[in-house]
Structures are given as C-alpha cells and as structure tokens.
Amino acid sequence: MEVTTIIDPKIVKTNMNATNKEDVLQQLATLLLEADYITETKGFIQDIYAREAEGMTGIGNYIAIPHGKSAYVKEVGVAIGVLNEEISWETLDGNGVKGIILFAVGNDTAGAQQHLKLLSLFARKLGNDEVTANLLQAKDADQVIEAFGL
C-alpha cells in the first residue's frame, strides 16, 4: 500500500480558509460525506473529538493527523486539507497547524487494522521535512499527491 494510491483527489482541499479546528473538521467531513466515504458528519466528527480528548493529534511541523474509529464510515479514506493560514491546534512542538490529514476508518476489527496501517504510512512520509514542506505549499490535489510521492 502506497500513500499516493490511497489519496483520493475528491477529498483533498487546498487553499482552505478556516479559523479553528472545528471549522477544518467540518469542511473535511463534508468532503468525505459528499464523496460517499461517511454516512453523516455530526456523528463522525463526534468520534474524531472523542479521540482528540485522549491526546493531541498535532505531530509538529505544522501538521495534524486527527483520526478516530467511527461507525459512520462506509469506506476507508484520508481527507487532506491545506490551510492558507496557520490555526491553533494542540501540537507536540507548540506550533499551530496548516496541514491536516483526517483519517476515516470504521470501528470494526478491519477498521482498526487499516487505522494502524494508515498512521504508519503517513507518519513515515511526514517524517521527511521535504514531504512536509511540499505538502504545506501544495496548491491543488495533484501537488498534494506529488508531495507524498517523494
């Protein structure tokens, strides 16, 4: 499984305007709903916040990976947002966030396995400063996919 084959351009949004975490999650969840990855945004977002309460998802370098297993997920997916301006987010390095990778995975056994695979794949890629820099500068879905192709 490669990161570049997992990314669906329909659920990538660049040049995002958002003022806070709630706004970002709502916009990305709406993309997931419109692309038929989830059945509803409200319950899905509540499941994401339940996971957020367990610990921060801001991994540093202006990147956050909010996630959580949810019964509202129909198909595993990864929604990606690139913000125009940094927003406040609880992060390991104390900085805000400009790049958000939101996982949509089911709450069954298969979902748990996919969840761990996705976290591992994306964390490995995001450990590369060049990947992160290119992601944060991406202006469209193709550039996001190219960033992860490094």
Secondary structure, 3 states (H helix, E strand, C coil): CCHHHHCCHHHEEEEECCCCHHHHHHHHHHHHHHCCCECCHHHHHHHHHHHHCCCCCEEECCEECCCCECCCECCCEEEEEEEEEEECCCECCCCCEEEEEEEEECCCHHHHHHHHHHHHHHHHHHCCHHHHHHHHHCCCHHHHHHHHCC
